[in-house]
C-alpha cells in the first residue's frame, strides 16, 4: 500500500492511500498518484505564498514606523548637536 503523508487537516478530503485491488494494481494508479502529489505541492506552495504575503503586509507598518523613527531621531540629533 502507498500512503501520502497527511500531516494535518491541510489536505482533508483528498485521497491519501492507494493499494492493489482485484480490479487494478497499484502500478496502474501511478498517474493518479503523481497527479495527487503535484496537486498537493501546488496547494502547499499557494498556502506558503499566501502566508508570506500576509507576513509582508503585517511587517510593512513596522518597517515604515522604524524608518520614520530613525528619521525623527536623526533630525532631533541634528538639532541638539547644532545647539551645543
N, CA, C and O atoms as CSV, one atom per row, in Angstrom:
chain,resi,resn,atom,element,x,y,z
A,1,UNK,N,N,0.841,-1.173,0.000
A,1,UNK,CA,C,0.000,0.000,0.000
A,1,UNK,C,C,0.887,1.237,0.000
A,1,UNK,O,O,1.910,1.279,0.684
A,2,UNK,N,N,0.491,2.237,-0.766
A,2,UNK,CA,C,1.198,3.510,-0.822
A,2,UNK,C,C,0.370,4.531,-0.082
A,2,UNK,O,O,-0.844,4.605,-0.272
A,3,UNK,N,N,1.017,5.325,0.766
A,3,UNK,CA,C,0.305,6.336,1.535
A,3,UNK,C,C,1.064,7.648,1.439
A,3,UNK,O,O,2.280,7.689,1.629
A,4,UNK,N,N,0.338,8.721,1.142
A,4,UNK,CA,C,0.931,10.056,1.147
A,4,UNK,C,C,0.761,10.625,2.538
A,4,UNK,O,O,-0.330,10.564,3.105
A,5,UNK,N,N,1.824,11.175,3.094
A,5,UNK,CA,C,1.746,11.750,4.436
A,5,UNK,C,C,0.681,12.834,4.447
A,5,UNK,O,O,0.650,13.709,3.582
A,6,UNK,N,N,-0.169,12.759,5.421
A,6,UNK,CA,C,-1.231,13.746,5.562
A,6,UNK,C,C,-1.025,14.412,6.908
A,6,UNK,O,O,-1.671,14.047,7.890
A,7,UNK,N,N,-0.129,15.386,6.959
A,7,UNK,CA,C,0.328,15.977,8.207
A,7,UNK,C,C,-0.783,16.570,9.061
A,7,UNK,O,O,-0.705,16.539,10.289
A,8,UNK,N,N,-1.797,17.101,8.434
A,8,UNK,CA,C,-2.849,17.750,9.209
A,8,UNK,C,C,-4.101,17.843,8.366
A,8,UNK,O,O,-4.297,17.084,7.417
A,9,UNK,N,N,-4.928,18.775,8.728
A,9,UNK,CA,C,-6.185,18.986,8.004
A,9,UNK,C,C,-5.963,19.656,6.657
A,9,UNK,O,O,-6.921,19.848,5.908
A,10,UNK,N,N,-4.743,20.011,6.333
A,10,UNK,CA,C,-4.466,20.769,5.116
A,10,UNK,C,C,-4.944,20.072,3.847
A,10,UNK,O,O,-5.327,20.731,2.880
A,11,UNK,N,N,-4.923,18.755,3.848
A,11,UNK,CA,C,-5.321,18.006,2.663
A,11,UNK,C,C,-6.566,17.167,2.938
A,11,UNK,O,O,-6.778,16.124,2.320
A,12,UNK,N,N,-7.371,17.634,3.863
A,12,UNK,CA,C,-8.573,16.907,4.231
A,12,UNK,C,C,-9.485,16.727,3.023
A,12,UNK,O,O,-9.653,17.641,2.217
A,13,UNK,N,N,-10.059,15.562,2.911
A,13,UNK,CA,C,-10.952,15.273,1.810
A,13,UNK,C,C,-10.253,14.782,0.557
A,13,UNK,O,O,-10.914,14.437,-0.422
A,14,UNK,N,N,-8.936,14.745,0.570
A,14,UNK,CA,C,-8.178,14.271,-0.584
A,14,UNK,C,C,-7.754,12.835,-0.336
A,14,UNK,O,O,-7.495,12.434,0.799
A,15,UNK,N,N,-7.688,12.080,-1.398
A,15,UNK,CA,C,-7.276,10.683,-1.275
A,15,UNK,C,C,-5.832,10.625,-0.809
A,15,UNK,O,O,-4.992,11.399,-1.269
A,16,UNK,N,N,-5.550,9.716,0.095
A,16,UNK,CA,C,-4.187,9.630,0.607
A,16,UNK,C,C,-3.630,8.224,0.642
A,16,UNK,O,O,-2.463,8.042,0.990
A,17,UNK,N,N,-4.431,7.212,0.290
A,17,UNK,CA,C,-3.933,5.838,0.272
A,17,UNK,C,C,-4.350,5.126,-1.004
A,17,UNK,O,O,-5.480,5.251,-1.478
A,18,UNK,N,N,-3.405,4.379,-1.537
A,18,UNK,CA,C,-3.646,3.564,-2.724
A,18,UNK,C,C,-3.096,2.175,-2.447
A,18,UNK,O,O,-2.081,2.027,-1.767
A,19,UNK,N,N,-3.764,1.162,-2.970
A,19,UNK,CA,C,-3.294,-0.208,-2.778
A,19,UNK,C,C,-3.774,-1.068,-3.949
A,19,UNK,O,O,-4.690,-0.695,-4.682
A,20,UNK,N,N,-3.137,-2.218,-4.102
A,20,UNK,CA,C,-3.590,-3.177,-5.114
A,20,UNK,C,C,-5.003,-3.644,-4.762
A,20,UNK,O,O,-5.329,-3.863,-3.596
A,21,UNK,N,N,-5.815,-3.788,-5.779
A,21,UNK,CA,C,-7.183,-4.283,-5.624
A,21,UNK,C,C,-7.406,-5.395,-6.652
A,21,UNK,O,O,-6.531,-5.688,-7.466
A,22,UNK,N,N,-8.569,-5.995,-6.601
A,22,UNK,CA,C,-8.884,-7.015,-7.602
A,22,UNK,C,C,-9.035,-6.378,-8.973
A,22,UNK,O,O,-8.673,-6.978,-9.985
A,23,UNK,N,N,-9.570,-5.157,-9.009
A,23,UNK,CA,C,-9.843,-4.510,-10.291
A,23,UNK,C,C,-8.643,-3.735,-10.857
A,23,UNK,O,O,-8.625,-3.439,-12.051
A,24,UNK,N,N,-7.661,-3.405,-10.047
A,24,UNK,CA,C,-6.483,-2.694,-10.536
A,24,UNK,C,C,-5.276,-2.976,-9.654
A,24,UNK,O,O,-5.389,-3.420,-8.511
A,25,UNK,N,N,-4.122,-2.698,-10.236
A,25,UNK,CA,C,-2.874,-2.807,-9.488
A,25,UNK,C,C,-2.377,-1.403,-9.195
A,25,UNK,O,O,-2.715,-0.444,-9.889
A,26,UNK,N,N,-1.585,-1.307,-8.174
A,26,UNK,CA,C,-1.029,-0.020,-7.775
A,26,UNK,C,C,-0.264,0.618,-8.937
A,26,UNK,O,O,-0.294,1.835,-9.118
A,27,UNK,N,N,0.421,-0.219,-9.720
A,27,UNK,CA,C,1.166,0.288,-10.883
A,27,UNK,C,C,0.243,1.039,-11.849
A,27,UNK,O,O,0.658,2.009,-12.484
A,28,UNK,N,N,-1.001,0.588,-11.953
A,28,UNK,CA,C,-1.957,1.229,-12.858
A,28,UNK,C,C,-2.398,2.598,-12.340
A,28,UNK,O,O,-2.932,3.404,-13.103
A,29,UNK,N,N,-2.187,2.858,-11.086
A,29,UNK,CA,C,-2.629,4.098,-10.465
A,29,UNK,C,C,-1.509,5.129,-10.339
A,29,UNK,O,O,-1.717,6.189,-9.750
A,30,UNK,N,N,-0.338,4.840,-10.876
A,30,UNK,CA,C,0.797,5.756,-10.715
A,30,UNK,C,C,0.510,7.146,-11.252
A,30,UNK,O,O,0.915,8.134,-10.640
A,31,UNK,N,N,-0.172,7.247,-12.373
A,31,UNK,CA,C,-0.503,8.566,-12.931
A,31,UNK,C,C,-1.407,9.333,-11.968
A,31,UNK,O,O,-1.228,10.535,-11.770
A,32,UNK,N,N,-2.371,8.644,-11.374
A,32,UNK,CA,C,-3.271,9.272,-10.397
A,32,UNK,C,C,-2.505,9.718,-9.151
A,32,UNK,O,O,-2.741,10.800,-8.614
A,33,UNK,N,N,-1.594,8.872,-8.708
A,33,UNK,CA,C,-0.786,9.202,-7.528
A,33,UNK,C,C,0.098,10.408,-7.809
A,33,UNK,O,O,0.187,11.322,-6.989
A,34,UNK,N,N,0.746,10.411,-8.955
A,34,UNK,CA,C,1.596,11.534,-9.323
A,34,UNK,C,C,0.784,12.823,-9.421
A,34,UNK,O,O,1.232,13.876,-8.967
A,35,UNK,N,N,-0.403,12.745,-10.008
A,35,UNK,CA,C,-1.270,13.918,-10.106
A,35,UNK,C,C,-1.631,14.427,-8.717
A,35,UNK,O,O,-1.678,15.637,-8.497
A,36,UNK,N,N,-1.884,13.524,-7.784
A,36,UNK,CA,C,-2.215,13.929,-6.409
A,36,UNK,C,C,-1.023,14.598,-5.730
A,36,UNK,O,O,-1.175,15.608,-5.043
A,37,UNK,N,N,0.157,14.030,-5.928
A,37,UNK,CA,C,1.370,14.630,-5.350
A,37,UNK,C,C,1.572,16.036,-5.907
A,37,UNK,O,O,1.889,16.959,-5.156
A,38,UNK,N,N,1.394,16.204,-7.202
A,38,UNK,CA,C,1.571,17.516,-7.825
A,38,UNK,C,C,0.497,18.495,-7.342
A,38,UNK,O,O,0.791,19.666,-7.101
A,39,UNK,N,N,-0.735,18.025,-7.200
A,39,UNK,CA,C,-1.806,18.897,-6.715
A,39,UNK,C,C,-1.524,19.358,-5.291
A,39,UNK,O,O,-1.730,20.525,-4.957
A,40,UNK,N,N,-1.054,18.441,-4.458
A,40,UNK,CA,C,-0.731,18.816,-3.082
A,40,UNK,C,C,0.439,19.795,-3.035
A,40,UNK,O,O,0.438,20.729,-2.233
A,41,UNK,N,N,1.416,19.586,-3.877
A,41,UNK,CA,C,2.556,20.510,-3.919
A,41,UNK,C,C,2.084,21.904,-4.316
A,41,UNK,O,O,2.536,22.901,-3.754
A,42,UNK,N,N,1.181,21.971,-5.277
A,42,UNK,CA,C,0.645,23.267,-5.712
A,42,UNK,C,C,-0.153,23.927,-4.585
A,42,UNK,O,O,-0.026,25.129,-4.349
A,43,UNK,N,N,-0.967,23.141,-3.899
A,43,UNK,CA,C,-1.747,23.669,-2.770
A,43,UNK,C,C,-0.805,24.193,-1.689
A,43,UNK,O,O,-1.001,25.292,-1.171
A,44,UNK,N,N,0.209,23.411,-1.351
A,44,UNK,CA,C,1.167,23.817,-0.325
A,44,UNK,C,C,1.917,25.073,-0.731
A,44,UNK,O,O,2.135,25.962,0.092
A,45,UNK,N,N,2.313,25.153,-1.997
A,45,UNK,CA,C,3.037,26.332,-2.472
A,45,UNK,C,C,2.151,27.570,-2.407
A,45,UNK,O,O,2.598,28.639,-1.991
A,46,UNK,N,N,0.884,27.422,-2.822
A,46,UNK,CA,C,-0.051,28.542,-2.767
A,46,UNK,C,C,-0.251,29.016,-1.321
A,46,UNK,O,O,-0.284,30.217,-1.051
A,47,UNK,N,N,-0.381,28.066,-0.411
A,47,UNK,CA,C,-0.545,28.427,1.009
A,47,UNK,C,C,0.698,29.131,1.542
A,47,UNK,O,O,0.591,30.096,2.299
A,48,UNK,N,N,1.869,28.655,1.151
A,48,UNK,CA,C,3.118,29.289,1.584
A,48,UNK,C,C,3.214,30.714,1.059
A,48,UNK,O,O,3.583,31.626,1.799
A,49,UNK,N,N,2.886,30.911,-0.215
A,49,UNK,CA,C,2.917,32.253,-0.791
A,49,UNK,C,C,1.921,33.174,-0.098
A,49,UNK,O,O,2.215,34.346,0.139
A,50,UNK,N,N,0.745,32.647,0.226
A,50,UNK,CA,C,-0.246,33.439,0.955
A,50,UNK,C,C,0.272,33.834,2.333
A,50,UNK,O,O,0.108,34.978,2.756
A,51,UNK,N,N,0.903,32.878,3.039
A,51,UNK,CA,C,1.474,33.182,4.357
A,51,UNK,C,C,2.545,34.270,4.253
A,51,UNK,O,O,2.586,35.198,5.061
A,52,UNK,N,N,3.409,34.139,3.248
A,52,UNK,CA,C,4.474,35.128,3.071
A,52,UNK,C,C,3.891,36.500,2.759
A,52,UNK,O,O,4.388,37.510,3.258
A,53,UNK,N,N,2.841,36.551,1.938
A,53,UNK,CA,C,2.202,37.825,1.609
A,53,UNK,C,C,1.610,38.462,2.857
A,53,UNK,O,O,1.759,39.666,3.067
A,54,UNK,N,N,0.942,37.672,3.684
A,54,UNK,CA,C,0.347,38.189,4.923
A,54,UNK,C,C,1.451,38.695,5.849
A,54,UNK,O,O,1.319,39.767,6.441
A,55,UNK,N,N,2.528,37.939,5.977
A,55,UNK,CA,C,3.642,38.368,6.824
A,55,UNK,C,C,4.226,39.688,6.338
A,55,UNK,O,O,4.537,40.566,7.143
A,56,UNK,N,N,4.375,39.831,5.030
A,56,UNK,CA,C,4.900,41.083,4.473
A,56,UNK,C,C,3.949,42.242,4.741
A,56,UNK,O,O,4.383,43.345,5.077
A,57,UNK,N,N,2.653,41.990,4.592
A,57,UNK,CA,C,1.670,43.042,4.869
A,57,UNK,C,C,1.698,43.453,6.340
A,57,UNK,O,O,1.543,44.631,6.663
A,58,UNK,N,N,1.896,42.479,7.229
A,58,UNK,CA,C,1.977,42.791,8.652
A,58,UNK,C,C,3.290,43.489,9.008
A,58,UNK,O,O,3.330,44.300,9.933
A,59,UNK,N,N,4.345,43.183,8.289
A,59,UNK,CA,C,5.659,43.763,8.568
A,59,UNK,C,C,5.767,45.197,8.057
A,59,UNK,O,O,6.487,46.008,8.640
A,60,UNK,N,N,5.069,45.515,6.988
A,60,UNK,CA,C,5.186,46.831,6.342
A,60,UNK,C,C,4.949,48.004,7.292
A,60,UNK,O,O,5.762,48.928,7.300
A,61,UNK,N,N,3.876,48.020,8.099
A,61,UNK,CA,C,3.706,49.150,9.025
A,61,UNK,C,C,4.861,49.296,10.004
A,61,UNK,O,O,5.251,50.413,10.343
A,62,UNK,N,N,5.412,48.169,10.462
A,62,UNK,CA,C,6.558,48.240,11.370
A,62,UNK,C,C,7.770,48.858,10.672
A,62,UNK,O,O,8.457,49.704,11.245
A,63,UNK,N,N,8.022,48.443,9.459
A,63,UNK,CA,C,9.149,48.986,8.705
A,63,UNK,C,C,8.995,50.491,8.493
A,63,UNK,O,O,9.957,51.248,8.623
A,64,UNK,N,N,7.773,50.913,8.166
A,64,UNK,CA,C,7.522,52.345,7.980
A,64,UNK,C,C,7.697,53.106,9.282
A,64,UNK,O,O,8.262,54.200,9.289
A,65,UNK,N,N,7.219,52.538,10.387
A,65,UNK,CA,C,7.357,53.194,11.688
A,65,UNK,C,C,8.820,53.310,12.086
A,65,UNK,O,O,9.236,54.339,12.619
A,66,UNK,N,N,9.596,52.277,11.836
A,66,UNK,CA,C,11.028,52.315,12.171
A,66,UNK,C,C,11.743,53.360,11.322
A,66,UNK,O,O,12.563,54.120,11.836
A,67,UNK,N,N,11.438,53.403,10.030
A,67,UNK,CA,C,12.063,54.401,9.154
A,67,UNK,C,C,11.709,55.808,9.612
A,67,UNK,O,O,12.559,56.698,9.626
A,68,UNK,N,N,10.448,56.004,9.987
A,68,UNK,CA,C,10.014,57.318,10.471
A,68,UNK,C,C,10.722,57.672,11.774
A,68,UNK,O,O,11.166,58.807,11.944
A,69,UNK,N,N,10.834,56.717,12.696
A,69,UNK,CA,C,11.504,56.962,13.973
A,69,UNK,C,C,12.977,57.292,13.762
A,69,UNK,O,O,13.516,58.170,14.436
A,70,UNK,N,N,13.627,56.606,12.845
A,70,UNK,CA,C,15.041,56.901,12.563
A,70,UNK,C,C,15.208,58.302,11.999
A,70,UNK,O,O,16.132,59.030,12.364
A,71,UNK,N,N,14.303,58.664,11.109
A,71,UNK,CA,C,14.384,59.999,10.517
A,71,UNK,C,C,14.165,61.073,11.589
A,71,UNK,O,O,14.898,62.061,11.633
A,72,UNK,N,N,13.167,60.885,12.444
A,72,UNK,CA,C,12.923,61.862,13.517
A,72,UNK,C,C,14.096,61.911,14.485
A,72,UNK,O,O,14.471,62.987,14.952
A,73,UNK,N,N,14.682,60.749,14.791
A,73,UNK,CA,C,15.836,60.718,15.686
A,73,UNK,C,C,16.998,61.491,15.068
A,73,UNK,O,O,17.654,62.283,15.744
A,74,UNK,N,N,17.251,61.254,13.763
A,74,UNK,CA,C,18.356,61.949,13.089
A,74,UNK,C,C,18.121,63.456,13.088
A,74,UNK,O,O,19.054,64.225,13.322
A,75,UNK,N,N,16.886,63.889,12.828
A,75,UNK,CA,C,16.578,65.321,12.842
A,75,UNK,C,C,16.739,65.892,14.247
A,75,UNK,O,O,17.290,66.980,14.414
A,76,UNK,N,N,16.265,65.167,15.254
A,76,UNK,CA,C,16.394,65.608,16.643
A,76,UNK,C,C,17.863,65.686,17.038
A,76,UNK,O,O,18.288,66.627,17.707
A,77,UNK,N,N,18.626,64.695,16.620
A,77,UNK,CA,C,20.061,64.668,16.936
A,77,UNK,C,C,20.768,65.862,16.286
A,77,UNK,O,O,21.638,66.487,16.893
A,78,UNK,N,N,20.382,66.167,15.046
A,78,UNK,CA,C,20.974,67.294,14.332
A,78,UNK,C,C,20.667,68.606,15.056
A,78,UNK,O,O,21.528,69.477,15.178
A,79,UNK,N,N,19.436,68.732,15.530
A,79,UNK,CA,C,19.039,69.952,16.251
A,79,UNK,C,C,19.823,70.076,17.561
A,79,UNK,O,O,20.331,71.153,17.872
A,80,UNK,N,N,19.927,68.991,18.329
A,80,UNK,CA,C,20.652,69.028,19.607
A,80,UNK,C,C,22.143,69.250,19.399
A,80,UNK,O,O,22.777,69.940,20.198
A,81,UNK,N,N,22.708,68.689,18.357
A,81,UNK,CA,C,24.136,68.867,18.086
A,81,UNK,C,C,24.420,70.307,17.694
A,81,UNK,O,O,25.438,70.872,18.095
A,82,UNK,N,N,23.538,70.898,16.921
A,82,UNK,CA,C,23.729,72.284,16.463
A,82,UNK,C,C,23.600,73.266,17.618
A,82,UNK,O,O,24.241,74.317,17.601
A,83,UNK,N,N,22.788,72.946,18.619
A,83,UNK,CA,C,22.575,73.871,19.721
A,83,UNK,C,C,23.634,73.758,20.809
A,83,UNK,O,O,23.678,74.591,21.715
A,84,UNK,N,N,24.473,72.759,20.733
A,84,UNK,CA,C,25.525,72.591,21.766
A,84,UNK,C,C,26.728,73.411,21.498
A,84,UNK,O,O,27.685,73.374,22.271
